[in-house]
Amino acid sequence: MTDEPPLQHATDRLPIVTDTHGHAYLGADAVVELLRAIAESCRILAEQPDYDLDAVAIAIDMEADNLDCRAIMRTR
């Protein structure tokens, strides 16, 4: 057991809306925010010699998985 706080996902802050047919969507402003966060993360990691593109891809996949899970929960 650790005393570390739980992992916070950037995608937890994105608002998900549900249409009248039960489909989950992100608004354009949320998509822009997400893309800017990815770009900023890439800029930060580009300056770190210990990171490579595989690390960036893993982080993006984790955020995509989190967003996918949130969308599924929203449409249940």
Buried (B, 14 or more C-beta within 10 A) or exposed (E): EEEEEEEEBBBEEBEBEEEEEEEBBBEEEBEEBBEEBBEEBBEEBEEEEEBEEEEBEEBEEBBEEBBEEBBEEBEE
